[in-house]
Amino acid sequence: MFRAQLAAVRIGLGALRENPLRTLLATLGVIIGVAALVAVLTLGDAMQGFVRGELERTTDVQTVTVSAKSRILVDGEWEPVHGAPQFTPRDADALLASVPEARAAAMSLSGESRIEWAKTGKHRRASVSATTAGMEAMGRTQLAAGRLFTATEAAHNAPVIVLSHKLAEDLSAGRGIDAMMGEFVKVRGLPRQVIGVFAGYRGENSFAARVPFASAAAVLGADAAHGAPSLMLKARSVEALPAARRSIEDWLASRYRDWEGKVDVRAAEAQLQQVMQGFDVMKLFLGALAAISLLVGGIGIMNIMLSSVTERTREIGVRKAIGARGRDIRLQFLTEAVIVSCFGSAVGVLAGAQSAAIILAVMRIWTRADGLVYALAPETVLLAALSAVTIGVVFGTYPALRAERLSPIDAIRHE
């Protein structure tokens, strides 16, 4: 039995070699289909990675905020919450160590303060955030000039400050944000050196600033005394956000038995669902495009194989007359279809990978989007290989069955 099957495979290979034009035409459809599949999936991975990077850099969709409640609404009246925990920077470190899905942690306490620059006499009431040095990992920290304060500066309560773009422009009175760099402004009457200015954004209409967390009492005054600092945790990925939230709740339960009702755990779950839905739609769309390309290649294989069966009807009759079984004939034609698909898959993977690299290079130059990174995923190559074998088997089955069912006598008499 094994020898007969091996003979069928040898005959199939010989038929492909004897008809190079027909083999090339059958392979061409698979090459185009697999190349389209590889290129589309590779481009999709690059665009998805770019979107993920932009979301991480410009939004808080991966951030979980943990804040103690100072009051709750009861029957329309605000009532103070007794026994709520008071978080410290050490809690931020402990939380980061306890949540494996987390990438970074930070602490923040916000309030309002008066900020003035003596050189222009300008002063503004601004929202001031006292944060730990890890706040830059939470996103939205693009700078137009200067830098953020370091962990050392934060630990030693250095008198530094980072201004929002609008605040720097207003205080400079037309001199530009660069005029503020290195200058000292007064916050609640205390001097602080401007070391950075945040980048502006469309619709910016408020004044804001950031100082080291240890400065909260001096900079925020009564707001620091009555406010409750918030812990912020950055998940490693969009998909890890739900697991990170569960780990945070477990950490709270292990430290504070009655934390529910006293601590608020917030995550941008609605935004997360929209992001995940967008990713799913993108994948389905790209999958549909790839399926159409492969379908065209499969139909091409079937048409070429049907033509081959018709041209070789007499050959099939002779083989059956000298003892070949129907399954040997079927195996012969299936072998031809699968070999054509596999060869087309190998060439298609190379063509698709090269096409995706060229397209991404052009897109980076055209859009200046450095986040578009080319990477050929092993899953893409594996999917292309499996798809090729499947196409060969599925679309080669009907021609093979047709050849198997030919009557030996009618086949021999065929001209």
N, C-alpha and C positions, 0 to 999 in steps of 0.2 A: 504493500500500500504506500509506504513512504517513498519507494522508488518511483512509483507512478506519479505521485504528487511532485516529486523533485523534477521529473521529466516534464510535467506540465509547466512548472516554473521556468525551466530552461527554454522551452518552446516559446513561452510568452516573452522572455527576454530577447530571443532571437527575432521574433516578429517585430519588436520595437526597433532593433538594429537594422532590419531590412527595410523599414519604412521610416526613415528619419524625418521626412517632411510631415507625415501624419503625426508622428510622435511630437514634433516641435509644435504643431498646431494644438494638439491636446494639452501639451505642457504650458503653452502660453497663457491660456485662461487661468490655470492654477497659479502661475507666477504673478499675474496681475492681481488675482484675488488675495493671495497671501501677502503680497507686497502692500496692498491697500490695508489689509488687516493689521500688519505690523506697524505701518506708518501711522494709521489712525490711532491705535492704542498707545503708541509711544508719544505721539503728540498730545493725546488725552492725558497721559501721566504727567507730562511736562506742564500742561496748563493747570491740571489739578494741583500739582506741587506749587505752582506760582500763586494760585488763588489761596492755598493754605498759608503760604508765606505772607501774603498781603493781609489776610485775616489776622494772623498772629501779630503782625507788626502794627496794624492800624486800628484794631478793634479789641474789645475785651471778651470776645466770644469764648475763649478758653479759660477765663478767670472765674474763680469761685470766691465770693466775698463772705467773710464770717464776722459779724458784728454783734456786740452785746446790746440788748435793748434797754434803753434808759426809761422808757415809758411805753404804755400800750393804751389803745383806745377801748374804753369800757362804757357801754351805754351812752356813747357820744361824748364822753369826757376822758381826757388824758389822765391816766393814773401812773404813778412812778412804779418801776419794777425793782423789787428788793431782792438782793442776793445775786444779781447778775455778775458774771465774771468780769474782771478787769484784765484785759490782755496786755502783754508786754512783748518787747522784741524777742525775749527768750522763747515765748510761745510760738512765734513765727518760725524759729529754728527747730523747735520740737515738732511742730506740725509738718514741716518739710521733711524731717527725718521719718515721720510716721506714715506718710502718704507716698507709696511707691509710684503712683501715677503722676506725681507733681514734678515740675521742672524747676520752679522757683517760688519763693514766698517773700512777702513784704508786709509792712504795717504802715497804716496811714491814719492821721487825725486832722480833720479839716475845721476851719473857722474863718473869721474875717478879721482883717487888720488894715490899718492905714499905712500906705507906703508913699514916701516922698523922696524927691531928689533935690538937694539944696541948690545945685547949679542952675536949674530952671525954675525952681520954686513950685514945680508941679507936684500934686499929691493926688492919690486915688485910693478909694476903698476897694480892696481886692480880696478874693477868696484865696486863702493860703493853706497849702497842704504840707503838714509836717510828716515826712516819710522816711523809711529806712532806705539804705542804699540799693536794695534789691528791687525798688519800684520800677527801674528801667526795663526789667524783664516783663512787666505787665503790658507793655505796648504803649502806643501813643506817646512816644518820647523822641520824636524827631526834633532835631535842633537846627535853628537857623544860624546860630553862632555860639562859640564857646563849648562848654562841656557840662556834664552833670557832676554833682559832688561824689566823692569816692567813699568807700566804706570806712577808711581811716578818718576822713573829715567828719563823717556822720558819728563815728564812735567818740571823737574828741569835741563834738559840738562846735565845729568851726563856724565862724560868723559869715556864712556864704548863702547865696540865694540865686535861684533860677527864675527868670521872669517869663510870662507869656508874651507873645509877639505884640499883641495890642497894648499891653501894659507898658512894654519897653518903648513903643512908638509914642504913646501919650506922655510918658515921663520925659522923653528926650525932646519934646516940643519941636519936632521937625528935624532934629539933628541926625536921626537914623538910629537903628538899634546898635550899630557898631560903636556909637559914642557912649553907650552904656557899659560896654565891656570893661571890667576892671574897676569901675567906679563904685562908690559906696552910696547905698540908699539907706534910709532910716525906716525901720519897721517897728511901729509902736515906740518910736523915739530912739531905738537902738540901731547902730550902724551895721550893715551887712554888705559884703562885696558881691557884686554881680559877676558870676562866673559863666553864665550861659543864658541864652534866650531861645525859647521853644519856637518851632516853625509855626507860621500862621496857617490858617485854614479858612476856606470860604464860609462866610456867615459868622465869623468870630466877632462877638459883641460884648464879651465880658473880660474882666481883669482877673488874672490868676498868677500865683507864684508858688514855688516849692522850696522848702528849707529842710535841713536834717531833723529827724524825729526828736532828738534830744532837745531841740530848740522850742518844742511845742509850748511849754509853759511861758517862756519869755515872749514868744511871738504871738500866741493866740490869747493869752490872758484868761478871761472868764470862760471863753469857748473851750480852752484846754481843761479847765477845772470841771466843767459840767459835761463835756463831750465824752464819747466812748470811742476809743480807737478801733479800727477795723483791720482784720487780718485778710490778706489776699493771697490766693494760691493759683499758680499758673499750671494748667494741665499740660502733659507732654504732647497731646494731640487733641483734635476735636473729638475723636472717638473715645478718648480716655476720660472725657469730662464727667459722664455719669458715674464711672467707677471712682474717680477722685472725690466726687461729692459724697459717695457712700463711705469712703475711707475717712473723710473729715468728720462725718457724723459719728462714726465709730470712735474716733479720737476724742470727740467731745463727750460721748457717753462714758468713756473710760476715765475721764477727768472730772466731769460734772454730772452727777447722776440725774439731777433735775434740770438739765440744760434746756430742754424743750420749753418754749414759751419765754425763755430768757435770752436766747441767742438766735439770731437770724442768719440762715445760710442761703445765700442767693447765687444763682448762676443764670446765665443768659440762655435758658433752655429753649425759649421760643426761637431765638436767633439760631441756636444750634440745630433745631429741627429744620429750619429753612435751609441752612447750609448743607445738612445731610441730604435733604430732598434735592437740592441743586446738584450735589455730587451723583446721586442716583439717576437723575434725569440725564446728566451728561454721559454716564456709563451706558445707559440704555440706548441713547441716541447713537453713540459711537458703535455699540454692538450691532445696532440695526444697519448702519452703513457697512460694517464689516460683513454681516450676514448676506447683504445684497451682492457684495463683491464676490464672496465665496460661492453664492448660488450661481452667478454667471459663469464662474470657472467650472463648477460641477456640471452645468448644462452643456458646456463645451466638451467636457470629457465624454459625456453620455452620447452626444451627437457623433463625435469622432469614433467612439467604440461601436456604435450601431453601424456606421459606414464600414468599419473594419469587419464586422460580422458578415455584412452583405458581400464584401469583396472576397472573403475567405470561406464562403459557404461550401465550396467544393473541398477545400482543405479539411474542414470540419467533418464532412461526410467520409472522407478517406480515413481520417483518424478513428472515427467511430467504427468503420468497417473492419479495421485491423485490431480492434479490441479496446479502444479508449472508452472509458465510461463517461456518463453525462457529467459527473462531478469533476472529472479530470478536465473536461472542456470548460466547465464553469470556473475552476481554479485558474486555468490558463488566462482567461480574459479578466478575471478579478486581479490577478497578479499584474497584468499590464496596466490596469487602471490605478492600482495602488502605487506601482513604481513611478508612473507618470506623476501622480500626486506628490509623492515624497520628493522626487527630483525638483518638481515645480516649487515645493515648499522651501527647499534649501536655497534655491535661487531667489525666491520671493522674500525670504527673511533678509537676505543680504541687500536686495534692492529696496525693500521697505525701510530697513534701518538707515541706509545711506540717504534715502529721500527725506526721512524725518530729520536727520542731522542737518541737511541742507536747508530745509524749511525753517527749522528752529533758528539756525544762524541768521537767515534773512529776517525773521521776525524780531530777533534781538537787536539787529542793526536798525530796523525800521522803527520799532517801538521803544528802543533803549530800555527794554525790560530785562535786566541782568538776572532776574529770578527765574527766567525760562532756561532750565538746565536739561540737557539731553542725557538720557539714561535708558538703555535697552534692558527692560526687566526680564529676568529668567522666565517669569510666568507668561510673558508675551510670546517668547520663543516656543515654550511648551504648548501653549494654546494653538500656535500656528501649526506645529507638528501634528497635534491631535486632530486639528481641523482638516489637514491635508489627508490623513489616513481615513478619516470619516467620509470626506468628500469622495475619495477613491472607491471606498466600499459601497456607499449609498448609491452614487451615480453610475458605478460600474456593475451593479447587481443586475439591473434590467437587461443590458446587452449580454451579460454572461448567461443569464437564464434563457434568453432567446437563443443563444448559441447552443446551450445544453439541450433544448427541446427540439432542435432540428432533427428531422428524420434522416437516417443515413442514406437511404435510397434516393430521396428527393434531393438531398444535399449533393450527392455525387452526380446526379443528372443536371444540376444547376449550371448554367453557362453565364 
